Amino acid sequence: MPPRSSMDPSGRSDGASRRLPSRRLLKFMQHATDVGFWSADLEELDIHGSIGLHRVLGLSPSVALSFGVVEAMMHPDDRAAHTDMLTLLREGQPLRREFRIIRPDQTLRWIASHAEVVLGPGNRPSQAIGVVEDVTDRYDAKHSTKQGPDRFEALLSATAAVVWIVSPDGKSIDMPLWEELTGQRHDQFQGLGWIDVLHSDDRERTNFAWRTALSHDTAYNTDYRILCVDGVYRWFNARGVPIMNRDGSVKEWVGVCLSVPGQSRFQAASSSTDARGPATDIGRGSGDLTSAQVRAARGMAGLSKDELARRASVSVSTIVRIEDPEATIRPRRDTVQAVRQVLEQAGVVFTFDPGQKPGVREA
């Protein structure tokens, strides 16, 4: 007999008085969580479900449940993959499944179902018991995480932004979209190579601002013009911050270049008065690439008008207009750029030396 101190006035032991009946425990779990319990005779289709199961399914407790009812609630895209559940249970196989259901109020929910088989006479499957949980929040969080990068890429595309990651000593680690924006390859924009595609009037100021940020581990924020692949200078705002290690040293720099809208922050390359060599002159436009240069370059490359037009994806009449100094209709800037790129790829370099006429030479 237990010591008297371990018994309550009714004579029951402490353990018995403190033990929570299993039925009350299940009821507590169902009200505390989005969980429901069920059992079924495998020879019949009826399911005996708890109040929690009806709540998970979004059904009134008065609704009779069956495997057919649950199957009908499944999302059409999931139904075919889960119509075998009753068959598998009848074969004695436990199940763990996750699928979507559409409730009567048309809300979509993710359901996790775990079922076990109870053996009857002759060790044959006779009953099944299971637990169902609403796991929609978990799927929503997972989906949100997956959408993050896609949303970020869409934002970058909409803002014409370039993200950059730089080592503590200023070496570029990653600059997605920079090559697409400027035409510079990864090896070309390393170190301070990226400054080469900035407008000459902005380079010294930009370099000073970047070096100051590096030396003081402070935020970097400046505006400059970038020569884009279409031969046009556009204004961008570049800003970045150092990411610190726990010891206070710089782990890396991260930043972004955002296009600055407005015509007042926009300048075509042809409006610049500084002299540039062939590396920064690509695609400047029909006013800068003379008709004589195009004729001479085509002859030097050994290309007919038809072949040049084919490679540049333009019409032959366009080539004729570009080469005619008296033509009153001038081709668009991007058209001339396409022709110029083909000629340069064929081994021709266009020169714009100060004090001399624009020329052509072999690469």
N, C-alpha and C positions, 0 to 999 in steps of 0.2 A: 504494500500500500504506500502511495507517495506520501512524503512528509506533508503535514497539515498546512505548512506555509505555502505549498505549491498548489493548494486547492482554493477555489473561490467559494463563497458562501453556498452556492448551489451544489457543491461537492464535485464539480468537474475540475480536472487538472488545468493548469495554465495553458498547456499546449492545446488542449481541446477547445478552450474558450477563445483562444486567439487565432485558431485556424479559420481561414476564410473559405467557406464552402465553394466548391468548383463552379456551381451554377452562378453564384454571386460574382465570382471572379470573371467568368465569361461575360456577364452582363456589364461589369465595370469596363472590361477591355473594349467592348463594342461601343460604349458611349464615349470612351476616351479617345478612340481612334476610328479611322474609316475602315473598319474591319467587319466582316460578316462570316458566319459559319453555316454549314449546310451538311445534310446527309441525304442519301438516296438509296433506294432499293434498285440494284442494277438490272432487275428483270422488268422494272417499270420506268417510266420517264419522269415521274413526279419527283420534285426536290423539296425537302422540308428545310426551309431556311429560317434564320434568325431575323430579328428586327434589323440588326445591323446589315444583313445581306440585302434586305429590301431597300435600306437607306443607300447603300453603295450603288445599287442598280437604279435608284431613283423611282422605285415602285411603291405603291401603297401596300401596307401589310396584308391587305385583303386579297391581293393578287396572288393567284395560285402559280407556283413556280414549277418549271420543268426544264429539261435540257433543251427542248425546242424553243422555249421562251428566251432563254439566254442566247441561244444561237441566232435567233431572229434579231436580237439587239446588237449583235456584233457589227462592227463597221464592215461594209461590203468588201473592202480591200483585205480584211483579215479573216473573213468568214471561211473561205476555202481552206485555209491552212489549219483551221481548228475544228472542223466538223468531225474529226476522228476521235475526239476526246471520249465519248461514251463507249466506242468500240474498244479503245485501249484500256479503259477501266474494266470493262467486262473481261479482258484478257489478263487482268491482274497487274497492269502496269501503273505505277504512280505517275502523277503528272505535275509539271511546273510549267505554266504558260503565262504569257502576257499578251494582251490584246486590247483593242479599243471597243468601246460600246457607245451607242447613241441612246441616251435616255429619252423617255417620253417628252421631256421638255426641250429636246433637240440639243442638249449639251453633250459634248464629246468628253469621255473620260477614259483613262488608261487603267486597266484592271490587271492585277497579278493574282493568279489562281494556283493554289497548291492542293492537290487531292491525293488521298491514300486509299488503298483497297482493303476491305475487311473480308477475311475468308470465312466461309460457312461450312456446312457439312461436306466432307470429302475434300476439304481444303480448296474448294472452288470459290472464286470471287462472288460474293453475295451482296455486299454493300460497299458504298463509297462515302467517305467523309472528307470535308475540305474546308479551307479557309480562303476567303477572297478579300483583297485589299485594294483600295483606291490609291494608285501610285501616280496620279496625274501630275502632282507638284514636282515629283522627281523628273518626269519626262519633260515638263516645261522648262525646268532648270537646265537640263541637258541640251534641249533644243536651243535655248537662249545662248548657251555657251558656243554651240556650233554656229549660230548666226552671227556671233560677234565679229569674227574675221571678215565675213561677207559684208556686213554692214560697214566695217572699217574700210574695206576696199572700195565700196560704193561711195563712201564719203570722200575718200582720196580722189576718186575719179571725178566727182562732182565739183571739187574745189581745185582741181589741177594741182594737187599737192604731191610733194616728194618727201618721203620720210628718210631721215639719214641717221646712221649710227656710226659713231667715230670713237676710236680708241683714245686712251688718256693722252697720248702724244700727238693727237690730231690726225691719225691715219684713218682713212675711210674704211669701215668694215662692211657696211651695207648701205646702198642708196637705191632702193627699188624705184623704178620709173625715171631715174635720172638719165639713163641712156636713151630711153624713149623720148624724154623731153628735149635733150640737148644733142644727142648723137654721140656723146663721149662714151667710150668703153670704160670698163672697170679699171683697167691699168692706166687710163688717161686721167681719170679724176682723182687718183690717189694723191696723198699729201695735199699740196695746194693746187693740184692740176685743175680742179674744178673752177678755180678763179679765171682760167683761160677763156671760159665761155661767158664771162661777165663783161659788161660794157667797160671800155677802157677808163671812162670817167669814174667808175664805181669800184675799181679793183683795189686801189690803195686804201680807200676808206674801209672797204669790207675786210681786207686783210688785217688792218689795224684793229678793227672791232673783234675779229675772231682771235687774234693773238692775245688781246687783252683779256678776253674771256678765258682762254686756255691758261694763261699765267696766273689768274686770280681765282680760278674755279668758280666763276660767276655766270649768271644767265647771259645768253647771247641773243641779241635782237637787232636786226638791221634790215634795210631795204636795198635791193639792187636789181639791175636789169640783166636778164639772161638771154643770150642769143639762142633761140629755139631752133629746132630742126627745120622749120619752114622759113628760116632766114629772117625772122622778126624778133626784135628785142621786146621783152615783156617784163613788167615789174613784178617782183616777188618779195614777200616778206619772209625772212629766214629767222627762226628763233629756236633755241635749244637750251638744255639744262644739263649739268653734270649729274650722273648717277653715282652716289658715293658708296664706298665699302664701309664696313663697320668701324674700321680704324681711321676713317676720315679721308682716305685717299680716293681718287676718282677711279671708278670702275670703267665707265664709258660715258660718252656723250650721246644724247638722243635729241632729235629735233625734227623740224618739218619746214618745208618751203611752201608757202601758200600764195597762190596768185592773187594779185591786188587788182580788183576790178576798177573799171572807169577809164575812159579815153585819156584822161589827164595823166594816167600812169602807164601809157602805152606808146611805144615808139617803133616805127618800122626801121629795119636795118638800113634802108636806103637813105634815111634822114641823117644818119651818123656821118660826121665829117672826118673821122679819123681813118687813116690808111691801115688796111689789114692785108695780111698775106692770104694765100689760098686756103689755109686751114680754117680761118674764121670768116671766109667770104662765101662759103657754100650757099647757093640759093638766094643771093641778095636781090635779084629781080632783073627785069628786062632793061631798066634804066641804067644798071651798073654793068651788065654783061652786054658788050657791044655786038652789033651784027658782024663786024669784021672778026671779032674773036671767035664767034660760033663758026663762021665759014672756015677760018684757019684751023680751028680745032678739029672740025669734021674731016678736013683734008688730011691733017696730020694723023688722025686715027684711022683713016682709010674707010670711013663709013659713008655710004650713000644716004641721000635724004630719006629714002624708004626704010633703010635699016635703022637709022637713028630714030625715026618716028616709031618704028615697031618696038625698039628697046625702051623708049621713053613713054610708050603707051599714049602717043599723041598722033594727030593727023599729019600727013605730009604737008598740007597747006599751012599748018602751024609752023613747021620747020621753015617753010618759005618765008613766012611773015617775020620770023625771028631773024633770018639772014638778010632781010631786005631793009636797009637803013631808011628807005623812003616810005615804008609801010605806015599807013595812018592808023591801023588797028593793031595795037600791041597785045601780045599774049599775056595771060595772067601770070602773076609772080610764081605761083606753085608750078605752073607749066614750064616756065623757064628753068626753075630749079630742077625739075625732072630731067630736062634735056642736059643741063649742066652736069648732073650726077652721072649720067650715062657717059658723057665725054671724059669726065675725070676718071671713071672706072676703066675707060679704054686707054688710060695712060697720059692724059693731057692735064697740064696745070695752067690755070689762068693767073696772070700776074697783074698787080695793081701797084707798081712801084711809084713812089712820090716823084713828081716832076717828069714822068714819062707816060706815054700813051699806054692804055691797057694792052697787055700782050698775051702770048701763048707760048708754052714750051713743053717739052717732053718731061714726064715725071722722072 
